[in-house]
């Protein structure tokens, strides 16, 4: 009886604001969510980053130990060539 009374009173009066149940609900398209949430680049470390960090000191140590010898050998070979090392490589 109460529901019938409410329905009858709503039929005679027009509501100032349409109710959500009476009006059609139109969905609003939300932007698609990315598959991976953006994270600060400092928070995520890849295996590649970890390996690079481990290899850098070893590589630097190897260069410090061996580069003077390699440069010296290359210079001796260059100076020891006929013509004082000032010759152009073949094909140039």
VEXVEX-548794 format. One line per 3 residues: number of its first residue (from 1); their letters; for each residue x, y, z of N, C-alpha, C. Coordinates in nm, 4 decimals, padded with zeros to 6 digits. Atoms other than C-alpha are relative to their C-alpha. Layout:
BEGIN
NUM	A	X,Y,Z,X,Y,Z,X,Y,Z; ... .
END
This chain:
BEGIN
1	XXX	00.0824,-00.1180,00.0000,00.0000,00.0000,00.0000,00.0871,00.1248,00.0000; -00.0886,-00.1139,-00.0055,00.2859,00.2321,00.0814,00.0626,00.0244,-00.1375; -00.0598,-00.0129,00.1315,00.4517,00.1626,-00.2561,-00.0990,00.0562,-00.1003 .
4	XXX	00.1014,-00.0503,00.0915,00.1254,00.2274,-00.4390,-00.0253,00.1480,00.0244; 00.0195,-00.1402,-00.0338,00.0827,00.5565,-00.2565,00.1159,00.0853,-00.0507; -00.1159,-00.0744,00.0493,00.4355,00.6676,-00.3425,-00.0016,00.0093,-00.1525 .
7	XXX	00.0060,-00.0006,00.1456,00.3912,00.5700,-00.7069,-00.1054,00.0981,-00.0474; 00.1065,-00.0915,00.0387,00.0668,00.7665,-00.7245,00.0416,00.1437,00.0235; -00.0410,-00.1376,-00.0271,00.2199,01.0758,-00.5657,00.1090,00.0437,-00.0979 .
10	XXX	-00.1036,-00.0328,00.0980,00.5168,01.0610,-00.8034,-00.0585,00.0189,-00.1390; 00.0620,-00.0121,00.1308,00.2847,01.0296,-01.1024,-00.0591,00.1388,-00.0179; 00.0627,-00.1309,00.0101,00.1146,01.3601,-01.0235,00.1000,00.1148,00.0066 .
13	XXX	-00.0987,-00.1088,-00.0102,00.4266,01.5626,-00.9475,00.1211,-00.0339,-00.0857; -00.1207,00.0214,00.0804,00.7282,01.6102,-01.1704,00.1195,00.0350,00.0867; -00.1153,-00.0291,-00.0864,01.0554,01.5842,-00.9842,00.0910,00.1042,-00.0651 .
16	XXX	-00.0889,-00.1042,00.0505,01.2949,01.8756,-01.0174,00.1286,-00.0614,-00.0561; -00.1202,00.0689,00.0444,01.5893,01.6378,-01.0547,-00.0383,-00.1442,-00.0271; 00.0379,00.1383,00.0268,01.5364,01.3058,-01.2295,00.0810,-00.0948,00.0861 .
19	XXX	-00.0693,00.0963,-00.0852,01.6201,01.0112,-01.0118,00.0857,-00.0905,-00.0865; -00.0928,00.0863,00.0730,01.8981,00.7727,-01.1107,-00.0708,-00.1250,-00.0503; 00.0701,00.1213,00.0439,01.6521,00.4827,-01.1328,-00.0958,00.0303,-00.1133 .
22	XXX	00.0958,-00.0333,00.1037,01.4098,00.6683,-01.3566,00.0687,00.0376,-00.1305; -00.0667,-00.0428,00.1226,01.6637,00.8053,-01.6023,00.0974,-00.1072,-00.0471; -00.0955,00.0951,00.0557,01.8854,00.6079,-01.8332,00.1404,00.0393,00.0447 .
25	XXX	-00.1370,-00.0249,-00.0428,02.2396,00.5740,-01.7048,00.0904,-00.0172,-00.1203; -00.0916,00.0033,00.1130,02.4934,00.6597,-01.9694,00.1407,-00.0184,00.0552; -00.1355,00.0204,-00.0535,02.8356,00.5080,-01.8967,00.0979,00.0970,-00.0638 .
28	XXX	-00.1042,-00.0901,00.0470,03.1267,00.7450,-01.9278,00.1241,-00.0836,-00.0235; -00.1181,00.0797,00.0323,03.4250,00.5936,-02.1028,00.1193,00.0516,00.0773; -00.1207,-00.0347,-00.0744,03.7237,00.5932,-01.8733,00.1206,-00.0371,-00.0852 .
31	XXX	-00.1187,00.0359,00.0773,04.0715,00.5921,-02.0223,00.0479,-00.1384,00.0411; -00.0451,00.1342,-00.0346,04.2136,00.2426,-02.0432,00.1180,00.0048,00.0949; -00.1103,00.0058,-00.0950,04.4445,00.1479,-01.7604,00.1168,-00.0700,-00.0659 .
34	XXX	-00.1150,00.0675,00.0591,04.7966,00.0604,-01.8650,00.0192,-00.1372,00.0630; -00.0235,00.1343,-00.0500,04.8971,-00.3032,-01.8284,00.0948,00.0027,00.1186; -00.0944,-00.0155,-00.1094,05.1840,-00.1961,-01.6047,-00.0111,00.1430,00.0494 .
37	XXX	00.0090,-00.1335,-00.0568,05.1415,00.0942,-01.3723,00.1365,00.0667,-00.0106; -00.1270,-00.0697,00.0105,05.4045,00.3596,-01.4251,00.0630,00.0077,00.1376; -00.0738,00.0035,-00.1253,05.6687,00.3310,-01.1575,00.1251,00.0831,-00.0196 .
40	XXX	-00.1223,-00.0788,00.0078,05.9606,00.5528,-01.0809,00.1128,-00.0868,-00.0532; -00.1088,00.0775,00.0596,06.2650,00.4449,-01.2810,00.0998,-00.0473,00.1047; -00.0925,00.0405,-00.1051,06.4576,00.4197,-00.9556,-00.0530,-00.1209,00.0768 .
43	XXX	00.0590,00.1079,-00.0776,06.2165,00.1657,-00.8078,00.0165,-00.1351,-00.0676; -00.0082,00.1255,00.0725,06.2502,-00.0977,-01.0801,00.1401,-00.0153,-00.0575; -00.1321,00.0297,00.0549,06.5885,-00.2522,-01.1577,-00.0094,-00.1296,-00.0776 .
46	XXX	00.0011,00.1198,00.0812,06.6279,-00.4994,-01.4364,00.1268,-00.0798,00.0258; -00.1191,00.0834,-00.0111,06.8736,-00.7853,-01.4464,00.1154,00.0652,-00.0753; -00.1028,-00.0689,00.0791,07.0592,-00.5910,-01.7144,00.0656,00.1108,00.0810 .
49	XXX	-00.0550,-00.1069,-00.0831,07.1014,-00.2968,-01.4743,00.0935,-00.0559,00.1071; -00.0813,00.0604,-00.1061,07.2336,-00.5222,-01.1980,00.1316,-00.0527,-00.0556; -00.1218,00.0539,00.0608,07.4826,-00.6954,-01.4297,00.0928,00.1137,-00.0414 .
52	XXX	-00.0820,-00.1146,00.0414,07.6021,-00.3623,-01.5719,00.0706,00.0616,00.1200; -00.0619,-00.0566,-00.1196,07.6645,-00.2312,-01.2202,00.1114,-00.0884,00.0535; -00.1041,00.0921,-00.0480,07.8653,-00.5439,-01.1338,00.1207,-00.0018,-00.0944 .
55	XXX	-00.1071,00.0120,00.0985,08.0702,-00.5434,-01.4571,00.0834,00.1277,-00.0099; -00.0721,-00.1271,00.0161,08.1655,-00.1737,-01.4614,00.1307,00.0063,00.0793; -00.1278,-00.0083,-00.0740,08.4247,-00.1905,-01.1791,00.1035,-00.1006,-00.0518 .
58	XXX	-00.0933,00.1000,00.0527,08.5770,-00.5111,-01.3203,00.0598,00.0464,-00.1323; -00.0475,-00.0490,00.1291,08.6005,-00.3611,-01.6684,00.0959,00.1176,00.0188; -00.0871,-00.1143,-00.0261,08.7516,-00.0390,-01.5339,00.1349,-00.0467,00.0528 .
61	XXX	-00.1247,00.0530,-00.0540,09.0116,-00.2365,-01.3387,00.0847,-00.0632,-00.1112; -00.0712,00.0636,00.1109,09.1019,-00.4393,-01.6509,00.0609,00.1064,-00.0921; -00.0501,-00.1079,00.0860,09.1366,-00.1211,-01.8592,00.1185,00.0688,00.0663 .
64	XXX	-00.1098,-00.0659,-00.0712,09.3543,00.0434,-01.5922,00.1267,-00.0862,-00.0010; -00.1146,00.0904,-00.0033,09.5796,-00.2652,-01.5761,00.0611,-00.0237,-00.1376; -00.0476,00.0443,00.1311,09.6088,-00.3367,-01.9495,00.0137,00.1082,-00.1064 .
67	XXX	-00.0028,-00.1009,00.1054,09.5550,-00.0184,-02.1498,00.1386,00.0604,-00.0223; -00.1336,-00.0554,00.0275,09.9050,00.1295,-02.0961,00.0854,-00.0967,-00.0835; -00.0766,00.0992,00.0749,10.0614,-00.1949,-02.2227,-00.0480,-00.0085,-00.1448 .
70	XXX	00.0565,00.0089,00.1347,09.8260,-00.2095,-02.5233,00.0393,00.1221,-00.0825; -00.0364,-00.1239,00.0704,09.8945,00.1546,-02.6178,00.1484,-00.0004,-00.0319; -00.1447,00.0030,00.0223,10.2690,00.1110,-02.5761,00.0356,-00.0950,-00.1138 .
73	XXX	-00.0261,00.0973,00.1065,10.2714,-00.1986,-02.7979,-00.0443,00.0558,-00.1361; 00.0493,-00.0570,00.1254,10.0612,-00.0234,-03.0650,00.0924,00.1111,-00.0491; -00.0919,-00.1081,00.0387,10.2939,00.2802,-03.0622,00.1328,-00.0560,-00.0491 .
76	XXX	-00.1261,00.0602,00.0449,10.6046,00.0606,-03.0903,-00.0165,-00.0598,-00.1391; 00.0245,00.0565,00.1329,10.4513,-00.1222,-03.3854,-00.0109,00.1100,-00.1049; 00.0188,-00.1107,00.0932,10.3588,00.2055,-03.5507,00.1332,00.0677,-00.0308 .
79	XXX	-00.1282,-00.0671,00.0186,10.6999,00.3660,-03.4987,00.0989,-00.0937,-00.0686; -00.0922,00.0956,00.0575,10.8835,00.0473,-03.5983,-00.0269,-00.0319,-00.1457; 00.0299,00.0269,00.1411,10.7161,00.0332,-03.9401,00.0918,00.0804,-00.0899 .
82	XXX	-00.0807,-00.0777,00.0940,10.9170,00.1375,-04.2437,-00.0691,00.1321,-00.0329; 00.0559,-00.1309,00.0312,10.8648,00.5032,-04.3187,-00.0350,00.0778,00.1233; 00.0228,-00.0733,-00.1243,10.8439,00.6049,-03.9527,-00.1422,-00.0012,00.0479 .
85	XXX	00.1382,00.0094,-00.0467,10.4826,00.5060,-03.9172,-00.0910,00.1038,-00.0572; 00.0825,-00.1028,00.0588,10.3601,00.7957,-04.1227,-00.0686,-00.0443,-00.1289; 00.0599,00.0481,00.1243,10.2345,00.5746,-04.4052,-00.1492,-00.0179,00.0161 .
88	XXX	00.1443,00.0214,-00.0003,09.8722,00.5446,-04.4993,-00.0286,-00.1494,-00.0059; 00.0369,00.1400,00.0114,09.7020,00.2109,-04.4535,-00.0377,-00.0321,-00.1445; 00.0333,00.0354,00.1375,09.6534,00.0193,-04.7802,-00.1472,00.0240,-00.0298 .
91	XX	00.1379,-00.0206,00.0424,09.3435,00.1095,-04.9734,-00.0535,00.1397,00.0262; 00.0515,-00.1352,-00.0255,09.3196,00.4734,-04.8632,00.0701,00.1018,-00.0832 .
END
